[in-house]
């Protein structure tokens, strides 16, 4: 497993623990982040705040990394995300994330996922 695959595992583990700071530590100060059709966020602080908010909105979350493909400085990651609906029903959702890296820092992060069934 490459260092980049380990990075993806560590990022997922941080989100699963609700540790927005640890997740955000992988981002460059000027990074951009876009979740689905939402407006892009710019800057590490905004990404950490949004991650903390998202983690707080779900009862729990667990990421399974299904695939990581590297193409130069891009990572294409396929995940299975598990959580629960507001009434406690177990939910499994597909997710694809594309990351652009500068050395070992994320400079652009795009999440392609429909999270609406969780709400």
C-alpha positions in Angstrom: 0.0 0.0 0.0 1.4 3.4 -1.0 1.6 6.3 1.4 -1.3 7.9 -0.5 -3.5 4.9 0.3 -2.5 5.2 3.9 -3.4 8.9 3.8 -6.9 8.1 2.5 -7.3 5.5 5.3 -6.2 8.0 7.9 -8.5 10.7 6.6 -11.5 8.3 6.7 -10.6 7.2 10.2 -10.5 10.8 11.4 -14.0 11.5 10.0 -15.3 8.3 11.5 -14.0 9.4 14.9 -15.5 12.9 14.4 -12.0 14.4 14.5 -12.3 17.3 12.0 -8.9 18.7 13.0 -7.1 15.5 12.1 -9.1 15.3 8.8 -8.2 19.0 8.0 -4.5 18.5 8.7 -4.2 16.8 5.3 -5.2 20.0 3.5 -3.1 22.8 2.2 -4.0 26.2 3.7 -5.5 27.3 0.4 -7.3 24.1 -0.5 -10.8 23.9 -2.0 -13.5 21.5 -1.0 -16.8 20.7 -2.6 -19.5 18.3 -1.4 -22.0 17.4 -4.1 -23.8 20.5 -5.5 -22.9 22.7 -2.6 -20.8 25.8 -3.0 -17.0 25.2 -2.8 -15.2 26.0 0.4 -11.8 27.6 0.4 -9.2 27.3 3.1 -8.3 24.7 5.7 -10.3 26.5 8.5 -13.5 26.4 6.4 -12.9 22.7 5.6 -12.4 21.8 9.3 -15.6 23.8 10.3 -17.7 22.1 7.6 -16.3 18.6 8.5 -17.2 19.2 12.2 -20.7 20.3 11.3 -21.3 17.3 9.0 -19.9 14.9 11.6 -22.3 16.5 14.2 -25.3 16.1 11.9 -25.0 12.3 11.6 -25.5 9.9 14.5 -22.4 8.0 13.4 -20.4 7.3 10.2 -18.1 4.6 9.0 -16.1 4.7 5.8 -15.0 1.5 3.9 -12.4 2.2 1.3 -13.3 0.1 -1.7 -10.7 1.5 -4.2 -8.0 4.1 -4.5 -6.7 4.8 -8.0 -3.8 7.1 -8.5 -3.3 9.2 -11.7 -0.3 11.5 -11.3 -1.3 14.0 -8.5 -4.9 12.9 -8.5 -6.6 10.2 -6.3 -9.9 8.7 -7.3 -11.4 7.1 -4.2 -14.5 4.8 -4.1 -16.1 4.4 -0.7 -19.0 2.7 1.0 -20.4 5.0 3.7 -22.5 3.6 6.5 -24.6 5.7 8.9 -28.1 5.8 10.2 -31.3 7.6 9.3 -32.9 9.9 12.0 -35.2 7.0 12.9 -32.2 4.7 13.5 -32.4 2.6 10.3 -29.0 1.4 9.0 -28.0 3.1 5.8 -25.3 2.2 3.2 -24.4 4.9 0.6 -21.9 4.9 -2.3 -19.4 7.7 -2.6 -16.6 8.8 -5.0 -14.1 11.4 -4.0 -11.5 13.0 -6.3 -8.5 14.6 -4.7 -5.7 16.7 -6.3 -2.5 16.7 -4.3 0.5 18.9 -4.1 3.2 16.7 -2.6 1.4 15.2 0.4 -1.2 17.9 0.9 -4.7 18.0 -0.6 -5.3 21.1 -2.7 -8.7 20.2 -4.1 -11.2 17.7 -2.7 -14.5 16.9 -4.4 -17.1 14.5 -3.0 -19.6 13.0 -5.4 -22.4 11.6 -3.1 -26.1 11.9 -2.4 -26.2 12.2 1.4 -30.0 13.2 1.4 -31.2 9.7 2.4 -29.4 10.2 5.8 -31.7 13.1 6.6 
